[in-house]
């Protein structure tokens, strides 16, 4: 081969590589395939504009004006990312209009299918479509009117709120188990601006806007923003006990904001007094700390005595959130977390008191990896009167993997250990990618309480999702195979299903869930390292040794909402009598060395309670910006055991309530 041939071949190779690397083709709409690339771009834009205009119900919305950010996906379909309207409820209509447009050949870059984003402006006389990006897709860059919605702050976790928002994500490949969600992670899927515009009453006076539509105080600049809101939880009710009435009087102040693009903060201070249904009050006093406390209000924290049979329970929550990288969020705060897709969680729930935590959330590829380190309190172990309650710690990690577009698999691991004279916060557990079980074994089997978990979620239909959890505290395979009810086979199971827009009724949500936890699960030979915090479980509200079935129906129409919840189950309690002081595995705060037997252990053993709880709630969303709600509710609870329980009486309780509540936390009364 001579030099000329070598040069020609080299130039041809370079040209081929360069041509291949730089090749880019726009989406090909039907009937645009034969045009040149330059004309194909214009052909795509013109046909989408015309077809959208023809399919949009103009007669119903003659004055509509909006902008749509949409993606021409690499699958050859249209996906609406963001709708900014003039306040009319057209988000759903716009999405339906795009769903009527035909499929197309996707754009390519380096001969690989890619997404391309565009902006469509409406109405017709101003309609135009312009490309948003060339060959990259970053929905997080879509601007929002409210800086909160694109921030790294958390969306306050309320089951009622999340049910409505999750309906937007049922057919998307997202990670939904770790809660609270971060606003910016939802931005590609949920248009909060449009939701609030649809719910807005469009008041013009200052008081009207602040009460019905907006945050009380808003300070915004290009490099910072602050929101300040008064918060209330005012309830008045009556149960069928001898007390004259029930009430809750919570006044709170909440401030949240952002500094720059990466740092956000939120802080809430609660001052509360309350008296609740008789069964609730009696349980609160039964789980009181060993000293310096009159009670522990379930779902809240330590309380003092207040007037007649009431509680005074202050509370504070707050956190810093730093978006260190696009893939990494770091939070440090004092609050609660939740891991799971169910109403309950067998991994980590929000049924108890807040705790101090450090949290890393890492997103890459199809993975979301969450690390949480917590500082907990054991209020059952006595200490010197001048010393604080005994400290204990927990480290956990949860890996969520979107195996397919419909299947999600999650792996969970946690370990709890107590502070001692020669052991504080163990730095070994700061390693975010280590197996805790192995570390716990190397430190000694009694040094910590480790657990493993597996979750599987599957989208069988665009509106139907199945979910499950399996938690393993301890298991002896040989004994499990023998099937003789060995006490140390400690595990729990959850199965559930969610049905969004049930029976084609928009915003009708149905959920069914089954939970079972074997006796002695979450407990330990050393009571101070049980899976609890401030005398309340960290996982399921019922602790262990139970079977429970829950049905939930939720409906929302504009600002009106209704919720029906039915729970039925069995739970084994201890007898706690002079003749029988054994632990039957339902109280996770007792040592399992007090167990009644080694074999023949069954779920629900002991003083078996039959528990049925029904709750109906109807209400009106007063302010969507703060989630302030006006509601009325009735709860009916039937509890029955063969032998009278010292805490829960065999009776049917009926509890009526009227309330005015800022719904930013869950509060559970179904135990």
N, C-alpha and C positions, 0 to 999 in steps of 0.2 A: 504494500500500500504506500503510494507516494504522499508527499506533504499535502498536495492539493486535495487528494481524496480524504486524507485524515482531517484536514481543515473543514471540508464540506460536511463530512460525517459529524464532526464535533458541533459545527454550527447547527446542523439539522437536529441533533440531540438536544442542544441547549434550547433551540426554538420550540421543540416538542414539549420539553419539561416546562418551559416558561408559559407556553400556550395552555398546557394542562393546568398549571398552578393558578393561572389567572382567569380560567374560564368561569363565567357566571351567566346564568340564564334566569330571567324573571318567571313568575308563575304563568302557566299557559291556561288561559280561560278557554272554554269550548269555542271553536271557530276562530281562534287566534293562532293556531299552531303553524300555519303556513307563512306567517309574516316574518319579517326580519326582527332581530332582537330589539332594535330601537322601536319598531312599531308594536312589537309584542307587549312592551311595557305600557304604551298608551292604550293598546287594545284591552289589556286587563283592567286598567283603571276605568276606561269608558264603559265596558260591559258591567263591571261591578256597580258602578254608579247608577246606570240605567236600570239594572235588575233590582237593585235595592229600592230605588224610587218606585218602581212598578209594584213591588211586593209590600211596601210599607203602607199601612192603612191610613192614608192621608185624610180621608173623610172623618175619621174619629179624632184626629189630632191636627186640625187645620192650622194651628198656630205653633206647632212644635218647632223647637230650635235646639239643636244639640250637636255635640261632637262625639265621634266614636273612634276609639283606638282598637283596631282589630288586627289579628294575625292571620296571614295566609300560611297555614301550618305545613310542615314537611309531610304530613299525611294527606294533603290535598283537600283540607276542609277549612272553613272559616271558624275562628274562635274570637269572640268579643272579649276584650281585656278591660275596657274602661268606657263608661258612658257618662259624659258631663252634659246634663240637661238644664233647662230653665226651671226645673222644679216639678214638671209633670211626671207622673208615674209611667215612664216609657222604657225603662231599662229592660223589662221582660219582653216588651213588644219589639225592641231593637234586636234582641237575641233571637226571637222567633223569626224575624224577617231574614236575618243572616242564615238561619237554619234552612230556609227555603231555597237559598241559592245553590246552584249545582256544584259538584266537586270539580277539581281541576288538577292539572299536573303541577306539582310543587316546584318552587324555585330551586335551583341547584347552584352549588359553589364547589369547585373542584370535582364536579360530577357527583356530588353528594346532595341529597335533598336537605333543604334548610327552611327555617321559618323566616318570613318577612313581615314586618309590621307596617301598617298604614293608618292614616287619620282620615276619616270621612266627616265632612261638615255638611250639615243639613239646615235649612231647606233647599229646595230645588234650585231656586234662582241664585243660590250661593254655593250649591253643592260642588265639592271638589274632593278628590282623594290624593293625598301626597304620601310618599314613602316616609316612614319614621326612621328606619334603619336600612343599611345596605344588606349586610349578611350576618348581623348579630341580633340577638334577642335578649333584652334585659327588661322584663316587665317592671322590675323594682324601680326603674328610672321614671315611670309614669308619674307625673305630678299630681298632687292632691290639694284641694282647697284648705283642708285642715291639716296642719303639720303633724298632729298626733297620728294620723292614719299612715304616714310614711316613716314613723319613728321606730326606735327599737324598744319602745315600752310595751307592756303586756296589755292585752285585752282582758279586763277583769272577768274572772271565771264564774259564770252563773249558768247552770244547766239550761235554763229557759232561753238565755241569749244564745248559747252555743248551739242549741238545737236548730234555731232558725238560720244561723250562719253556716252550719255544717251542710245544710241542704244545697248550698252553692258549690260544695266540694265533692258531692257524692260520685261524680263521674270524672274526677280529676285525680292525678297521681300526686297526692299530698300526704304529709305525715300528720296524723290527727291525734295521736295518743298522748303526747306530752302537752300538758296544759298548766298555766295559761299560755295561749298563743302569743307570739310577737306580732304586732300590727304589720310591720313591713313584710313579713313572710306571707301574709294573707293578701297583699296588694295585687298580685297577679290574678287572683281568683275572686275577690270580693270588693265591690265598689262601695266603700263606706259613704263617700260623698253623695252618690245617687240614692243610697238607702235613706240617709238623713233628709235629702231633698224630698223624697217621696213621702216621708213621715211629717215633714214640716207643715205647720199651720200658717206659716207666712205672716206672723204678727209683725206689726210695724212699730208699735210703741216699745220703749226700752224695757219696761216691766213685762210686757207680753212676750218679747223675744227671750228674755232671760228665764222666765218661768216655764215657757212651753217649748223652746227650741234650742237654746244656747247654753254654754257655760256661763257662770255668773261673771267672772273676770277673765278677760282674754288680753294678753300682752304678746305681741308678735313682732319680730324683726327678722332680717335676713339671716342672722346668726344665732338667734335664740327665740324661745317662745315659752309662755307660762299660762296655765289654766288654774284658776282657784274656784272651788265650789264648796258651799255648805252641803252637808249630807245628813239625812235623817232616816231613822227607822222607828216610826211612831205607830204602835199597835195597841188596840184595846179590844178585849174579848171576854169570854165567859166559858168556863167548862162546867161539867156537872158535879163538881165537888162543893165543899162547904165555903170555899173562899168566894168573896163577893164579886171579884172580877180579876182578869189577867191583863197585863200590860207590858209594854216595852217602850222605853224612852231613851233612844240613842240620838245624840247630837254629835256630829263629826265635821271635821274640816279636811278637805283634800286638796293638795297642790301637786301638779305634775307639769313637767316641762322638758325642754331640751336645750342643750348648749352645743352649737355646731351641728354637724350632721351625724355624729356618732354617739354622743352621750345623752342619755335621758334619765330622768329621775321621777319618783312618785313617792308621796308620803301622806298617810292618813292617820289622824288622831281621833279615837272614839271615846266618848264618855257616855256610859250607859247604866241604867237601872231597869230592872224588870222582875216580873213575877209571872210564871207561866202555868200551864196545866199541871194538875197535881202530880201525875206520874213523872213529868219532866222535873219538877222541883225536888221530888223525893230522890230521884236518881242523881241530881246535881249535888245534893248534900251527901249522898252515899259515896261519891268519888272525890270527896274533899281531900286536900293534901294533908299530910300527917301533922302539919303545924302551920300556923300563920295564914289560915284560910278557912272561911266558913263553908265554901263549896267550890266546885268547878262547873261552870255553866257549859253544858255540852255544846261543842262547836265554837266555843269561845275560850275563856281562860279562867284563872283563879278569881274568886269573887268574895266580897265581904257581905256581911248581913246588912240588909236595907229594909227599914220599916217592918211591916208584918209579913213574914214569910217571903221576903223579896231579896234580890241580889244587886249589889253594886259591882260592876265588872268593867274596869277600864281596859282599853286595848289600843295597840298601835301597830301599824304595818308600814313598810316602806322599802324601797330598793333603788339601787343604781343599775343602769343597763348600758353597757358599752359595746358598740359594734366594732370590735377590733379589726375584723376583716369581713369581706362579703360573706365568707363561709363561717365566721366565728362570732358568737355573741356571748358576752360575759356579764353575769349579774351577781350582785351581792346585796342581800337584803334580809328582811324579817317578815315572813309571810308563809303561805302554804303552796304546795305543788300537788299535781294530780297526774298519774300515769295510767292511761287506759282509755278505751272508747265506750265504756259502759256508764250506767248511772252510778254503780259502785266500782271500786277498784280493789283488787287483791294484791297489788304491788305497792302503791302509794296513793293515799286519798287526802281530801281536804276536810275531813270530818272533825278534826281536833283543833288545838291551839296553834297559832303561828310559831315559827321557830326561825332562828338565824341560819342562813344558808349561803353557799357559794355555788353558782351554777354555770356550767359551760355547755353551750349548744353549738354543735358543729354540723354543718351541712356540706356534703360533697357527693357527686355522682348520684346514686339512688339511696344514699345513706343519710340518716340523721342520728347523730350520736350525742347523748345527753349525760353529763356527769353532774351529780349533786352531792355536796358535802354539807352536813347539818350539825348544829349544836342543839341538843335536846335536854330536857329536864326530867329527872326522876323525882317525883314528889311523894313517893311511898316510903323511901328510905330515910330514917331519921338522921339528922346531923346536929351539930352544935347549934344552939339558938342564935348565935351570932354569925353563923355560916349560911351561905345561900343553899338552895336545894342542890342535891347531888347532880352532877353533870354527866351526860353520856353523849356519844357521837354516833353519827351514821354516815356511811359513804355508799353511794349507789351509782350504777350506770345502766343506761338503757340504749340499746342499739335498734333502730328502726330501719328496715330494709324493704324498699318497694321492689319485690322480686319480679313482679309483672305489673301491668297497668291496673290489674284488679286485685292482686294478692300482696299483702303486707305481712312481714314476719318480724317480730320483736323479741329481743333477748334481754332479760333483766337479771341483775345481780345486786345484792346489798349486804352490808355487814354493820352490826351495831356493837359497840363496846363501851365500857364504863370508864370514867375517870377514876384513877386510883392514886395512891401516894407516889408510885413510881411509873405511872403511865397516864399521859394526857392525850391530846390529839395526836394520833399515831401518823407520822409523816409518810409511812409506807403506803397508806391509803390515798395519798395525794397523787400517786401515779395513776393517770387517767386510763391506761391501757393494760392494767394488770388484773389477774383473776383473784378476787377477794377470797374465794373459798380456800385457795391454796395458801394465801397469807394467813388466814384465820387458823388453818390447821397447823402451820409452822409456829404460830404463837401459842398454841395449845387449844384443845377443843373447848375449854371452858372460858377462853379469853374473849370470845366474841360470839355473836349470833348471826350466822350467815344464811342467806336464802337465794334461791335461783328461780327464774320465771321464764315462761314462754308465752307469747301472744301471737295469734294468727287472725287476720282480718281479711275478708274476701267480699268483693263487690259483685254480687250475682246479677244485679240489674242496676241501671243507672240511678234508681231510687231506692234500692234495697241493699243493705250492708249487713253482713254477718260478722260477729266478732267473738273472741274468746281469750281467756287467760288461764294459765296453769302456773301455780306457785308451789314450789317445793321447799319445805323447811328441813325435812329430814326423811330419808328413805333407806330401809334395809331390803335389798332386792330379794334375798332368800325368804324373808318373812312376808314380803308382799306376794310372792308366788304361792306361798303356803295358804294365804288368804284366811288367816285365823284372827284378824283384827288386832295386829300388833300395835301397841300404843305409839311407837316411834315412827310409824308411817304417817307423817304429818304433811298434808298438802291441801290445796284448795283448787276448785274449778269454777270457771265462769263461762257461760254460753249466752249469747244475746243476738238480737236482730233489731235493725232500725229500718223503718219504712217512711221515706220522705214523700210529701205530696201524695199521701195515701189515697188510693182509689181515684187518682187524677183530680183530687181536691187540693188546690194550691195552699201551702202552709199548714196542711194537716199532717201531723207527725205521730207515728205510732212506734212503740218500743216494747219489747218483751225481753226479760233477762232472768237467768237462773244462776244462783250462786250457792256453792257448797264448800264448807271448810271443815276439815276433820278436827277432832278434839286435840288439844295441846299445840296446834299450829300457832306460830308467832310467840309462844311462851318459851321459857328457858329455865334451867335449874337455878340460875341466878336471876331473881325477879327484876333486878335493876337493868338487865339487858334484854328485856322483852321488847317486842315490836310495838312500843307505845311511847307516848309523850304527854306529860301532865295528866296522867290517869285516863287518857283517851287513846283508842287504837290509831295507828298510823295507816292502816289499810281499811278493811271493811268495818263499818260502824258496829256490827254485831259481834266482833271479836272472832271467836271460833266456835266449833261444835254446833253448827247450824246448817240448815237448808232453807233457802229463801227464793221466792219467785215474785217478780215485780212486773206490772203492766203500766205503761204510761201513754197517755194521749194528750197531745198538745196542739192547740190551734190558735192562729193569729190572723186577724183581719184588720189591716191598717194599724191603729193603735190599740185595738181591743184584743184581749187574749183570754184563753181559758186553758186550764190544766187539770187533768184527772190522773190520780196515781193510786194504784192498788198494790199492796204488798201482803204476802201471806207466807208463813214459814214456821219452822220448828227450831227451837234452840234448847240445848241442855244446860241447866243451871246446877250449881252445887246445892246440897241440902243445908250445909252449915248448921247442923244440929249437934246436940250432945252425943248422939249415937252415930252420926255420920258426918265427919269433918273432912272427907276426901275431896280432892279436886277431880271433877269430871271433864275437865278440859275446855270449858266455856269461858273461863276467866283468864285472859292472857297475862294478867298481872300476878298470878299465883305461880309458884314454882311447880314444875311438872313432877318433882320428886314426891309430891303429895297425892299422886294419881291413885285411882281406886283399884287398878289392875294392870297387868302387862298385856293380857290377851282379851279378846272378846270386846274390844273397844269399838263402838259404833257411833256414828254421827247422830246427835240428839240424845245421847245417853244422859243419865242423871235425872234431875227434876225437869222433865220435858215440858216446855211451854209451847202452847199453840198461840201464835201471834198473827193477827189480821189487822191491817191498817188501811184505811181509805181516806184520801184527801182530795177535795175539790177546791180549786182556786179560780176566781174570775176577777178580771181587772182591766185597767186602762193605763197605757204608757203615757205619763204626763210629759216627760222631757226625754227624748231619745239621746240627747247629748250627754246626760248624766245617768240615764237609765232609771229615772225616778218613776215609781209606779204607785197607783192607787188600787187597792185590792180588797176583796173579801174572801174568806176561806172557812171551810168546815172540815175538821179532822175527826174521824171515828176510829178508835183503837180498842180492840178486844184482846185481852191477855188472860190466859188460863193455864194453870199448872196443877198437877195432882196434889202437891204439897204447897201450901202458901209460901210465897217467896218474901223474905224480909224487906226487899226493896220495891218490887213490882207487885201490886195487888191484883187478885183475880177479879176483874171487873171490866166493864165497857166504859171507856172515857169518850166524851163528846166535847169538842172544843171549837167554839166559834171565834172568829177574829176579823177585825177590820184594821187595815193598815195603810200607811203612807211611807213607802220604803224605797231607798236608793239601792237597786239590786246589783251590787258589785261583788258579793260573796254568797256562797251557798250556805244554807242553814238547814240541818236535817232534824226532823222531829219523828222519823219513822223507825223507832226502836222499841 
